[in-house]
Amino acid sequence: MPNNVNNKGYFACVKHHIYCMWLLRPVDLSETPINILHFLLLAFLNTCLIFCAHLIRLICSVNLFKLALNIVSPLYILFGCVFMIVLSMVGGWVYGIFLDEMSLSNSYLVMLSTGYMPYVMLITIIFVDLSGIISICAGIAAEYFLRSSLLKHRAFESKIDKIYFVVVSMLLNVGAYWFIYPLFFVS
């Protein structure tokens, strides 16, 4: 299935991009114009998945008070999701500096690469002692997917520019998965 699924609607397009993310296949956005509706739909899906994963974590930890509090007032986890959206916009802006192209597509790809987070939250329920390693591995997978999607049909003028791009990309993704996201999403 090609990456340009315009004719099937926004949901099919976002669903296909999520599928590509899980297969670590680069997403080609040159034929698919990404607009704010794609970004908002992806943000909504990520928020729902993260919220459900957070509630499942609370159920598994038998913390009924926190579970009831989160169902009644889910502000903390939703604040974390808003923070994730803001970080995606900032990350897209940082990548835009390197690629000399400021567009919503960069932020969309950054948001798409955060899709590993709900699954990391669920896997760390079982493997509590390995949560740091799992988070770093998810950050590396997110970095690989994001870098391969951003660099599709692009080339750097010098090798040093590509090295800077890869280092900054790795620091952003691994840092986000290992440090920033657990602040909000791990109870």
C-alpha positions as CSV (number, residue, x, y, z in Angstrom):
1,M,0.0,0.0,0.0
2,P,1.5,3.3,-1.0
3,N,2.1,6.1,1.5
4,N,-0.3,8.4,-0.4
5,V,-3.7,7.4,0.8
6,N,-5.4,10.8,0.2
7,N,-8.4,9.3,-1.5
8,K,-9.5,7.3,1.6
9,G,-9.6,10.2,4.0
10,Y,-7.7,11.5,7.0
11,F,-8.3,8.5,9.3
12,A,-7.0,6.0,6.7
13,C,-4.0,8.2,6.0
14,V,-3.1,8.5,9.7
15,K,-3.8,4.8,10.3
16,H,-1.4,3.9,7.4
17,H,1.3,6.2,8.8
18,I,1.0,4.5,12.2
19,Y,1.3,1.1,10.5
20,C,4.4,2.3,8.7
21,M,5.8,3.6,12.0
22,W,5.4,0.1,13.6
23,L,7.1,-1.5,10.6
24,L,9.9,1.1,10.8
25,R,9.2,2.0,7.2
26,P,9.8,5.6,6.2
27,V,6.8,7.7,5.5
28,D,6.9,9.6,2.2
29,L,5.1,12.9,2.7
30,S,6.1,14.4,-0.6
31,E,2.9,13.0,-2.3
32,T,0.6,13.3,0.8
33,P,0.0,16.9,1.9
34,I,-0.3,16.9,5.6
35,N,-2.6,19.5,7.1
36,I,-3.7,20.5,10.6
37,L,-6.5,17.9,10.5
38,H,-4.0,15.0,10.1
39,F,-2.0,16.5,13.0
40,L,-5.0,16.9,15.3
41,L,-6.3,13.4,14.5
42,L,-2.9,11.9,15.3
43,A,-2.7,13.9,18.5
44,F,-6.2,12.8,19.5
45,L,-5.3,9.1,18.8
46,N,-2.1,9.3,20.8
47,T,-3.8,11.0,23.7
48,C,-6.5,8.3,23.8
49,L,-3.9,5.6,23.7
50,I,-1.7,7.1,26.3
51,F,-4.7,7.8,28.6
52,C,-5.9,4.2,28.2
53,A,-2.4,2.8,28.8
54,H,-2.1,5.0,31.9
55,L,-5.4,3.7,33.3
56,I,-4.3,0.1,32.6
57,R,-1.1,0.8,34.5
58,L,-3.1,2.1,37.5
59,I,-5.4,-1.0,37.4
60,C,-2.4,-3.3,37.3
61,S,-0.8,-1.6,40.2
62,V,-4.0,-1.9,42.2
63,N,-4.0,1.8,43.0
64,L,-7.7,2.4,43.1
65,F,-7.6,5.8,44.6
66,K,-5.3,7.1,41.9
67,L,-7.4,5.3,39.3
68,A,-10.6,7.0,40.6
69,L,-8.9,10.3,40.7
70,N,-7.7,10.0,37.1
71,I,-11.1,9.0,35.8
72,V,-12.8,11.9,37.6
73,S,-10.1,14.4,36.9
74,P,-7.7,13.3,34.2
75,L,-5.9,16.7,34.1
76,Y,-2.4,15.5,34.9
77,I,-2.2,12.9,32.2
78,L,-4.0,15.2,29.7
79,F,-1.5,18.0,30.6
80,G,1.2,15.5,29.7
81,C,-0.4,14.9,26.3
82,V,-0.6,18.6,25.7
83,F,3.1,18.8,26.7
84,M,3.7,16.1,24.1
85,I,2.0,18.0,21.4
86,V,4.0,21.2,22.3
87,L,7.2,19.1,22.2
88,S,6.3,17.7,18.8
89,M,5.8,21.3,17.5
90,V,9.2,22.3,19.0
91,G,10.8,19.2,17.7
92,G,9.4,19.8,14.2
93,W,10.8,23.4,14.4
94,V,14.3,22.1,15.4
95,Y,14.2,19.6,12.5
96,G,13.0,22.4,10.2
97,I,16.2,24.3,11.1
98,F,18.4,21.4,10.0
99,L,16.4,20.7,6.9
100,D,15.8,24.3,5.9
101,E,12.1,23.6,5.6
102,M,9.7,24.8,8.2
103,S,6.5,22.9,7.7
104,L,3.8,21.1,9.7
105,S,5.0,17.8,8.1
106,N,8.0,17.9,10.4
107,S,5.9,18.2,13.5
108,Y,3.5,15.6,12.2
109,L,6.4,13.1,11.8
110,V,7.7,14.0,15.3
111,M,4.2,13.4,16.7
112,L,4.0,10.1,14.8
113,S,7.3,8.9,16.3
114,T,5.9,9.4,19.8
115,G,3.4,6.6,19.1
116,Y,5.6,4.1,20.8
117,M,4.9,5.7,24.2
118,P,1.6,3.9,25.1
119,Y,3.1,0.6,24.2
120,V,6.2,1.3,26.3
121,M,3.9,2.1,29.2
122,L,2.1,-1.2,28.8
123,I,5.3,-3.3,28.4
124,T,6.9,-1.8,31.4
125,I,4.0,-3.1,33.5
126,I,5.4,-6.6,33.0
127,F,9.1,-5.7,32.9
128,V,9.4,-3.1,35.6
129,D,13.1,-3.6,36.1
130,L,13.8,-3.1,32.4
131,S,11.8,0.1,32.0
132,G,14.9,2.3,31.4
133,I,16.2,-0.1,28.7
134,I,12.8,-0.4,27.1
135,S,12.4,3.4,27.0
136,I,15.8,3.8,25.4
137,C,15.1,1.1,22.8
138,A,11.8,2.9,22.0
139,G,13.7,6.2,21.7
140,I,16.1,4.5,19.2
141,A,13.3,3.1,17.2
142,A,11.5,6.4,17.1
143,E,14.7,8.1,16.1
144,Y,15.3,5.6,13.3
145,F,11.8,6.0,12.0
146,L,11.8,9.8,12.2
147,R,15.3,10.2,10.6
148,S,14.5,7.9,7.7
149,S,11.2,9.6,7.1
150,L,12.6,13.1,7.3
151,L,15.6,12.3,5.1
152,K,13.6,10.6,2.4
153,H,14.4,12.3,-0.9
154,R,16.8,14.7,0.8
155,A,20.6,14.8,1.0
156,F,23.0,16.9,3.1
157,E,25.8,18.9,1.4
158,S,28.5,17.7,3.8
159,K,29.0,14.7,6.0
160,I,29.4,16.9,9.1
161,D,25.9,18.3,8.6
162,K,24.5,14.8,8.5
163,I,26.5,13.8,11.6
164,Y,25.1,16.9,13.5
165,F,21.6,16.0,12.4
166,V,21.9,12.4,13.5
167,V,23.4,13.3,16.9
168,V,20.8,16.0,17.6
169,S,18.0,13.6,16.5
170,M,19.3,10.8,18.7
171,L,19.6,13.1,21.7
172,L,16.0,14.5,21.2
173,N,14.3,11.1,20.8
174,V,16.2,9.1,23.4
175,G,16.1,12.0,25.8
176,A,12.3,12.4,25.3
177,Y,11.6,8.7,25.8
178,W,14.1,8.2,28.6
179,F,13.6,11.4,30.6
180,I,10.8,13.7,29.6
181,Y,7.9,11.4,28.9
182,P,8.3,9.3,32.1
183,L,7.9,12.5,34.1
184,F,4.3,12.7,33.0
185,F,3.3,9.2,32.0
186,V,4.9,6.9,34.5
187,S,3.2,6.8,37.9
